[in-house]
Amino acid sequence: MSKALSQYVDQATNALKVDVVSGGSSTAQGTYNATPPTLSDGATSSNQLDVNGNLKTTLATLLYGEDAINNMIVTEHRYVALANITTNTTTTLNGQRFLHSLVINTKGALANQVILKDGTTVVHTFDTTDRVGTILLDEVFATSLVAVTQTGTAADITLIGR
């Protein structure tokens, strides 16, 4: 199916007019105005085109989540507790995982530690006996997320991510 583009200047308005014809029938029409028209109540207007003949469109409203003052789309992180571990054990979360943080809820004792692995590769080792709190990680575990808690009295830890 062939398409033809016809451009001409409307002598009455001095505006560039563009017609796109496809298969013998007009499928799109519009007007290029360097300054978009300001319409009053009840007024009509043709479709507005940019300088290349592309139809200009707008939602004429903000998308949900937009921050109009800073001209940006706002996103927020959503994480869940992937696992709560309270004993010395090996916890495996199969598949790719994103680990946002490790939360030590209750300290371990006697050299307790948590080892975080991506599959079989050790990524981090943390001493759980020196603090209670959140350790920010923001890391991707490509194969699987494996948490090994070992030695001494186990800490109460939570893996947060998605």
Secondary structure, DSSP 4 states (H G I P E B T S, - for coil): --EEEEEEEETTTTEEEEEEEETTEEEEEEEE-SS-----TT---PPEE-TTSPBP---SSPPTTEETTTTEE------EEEEEE-SS-EEEEES-EEEEEEEEEE--BSS-EEEEEETTEEEEEEETTS--EEEEEEEEESSEEEEEEESSBPPEEEEEE-
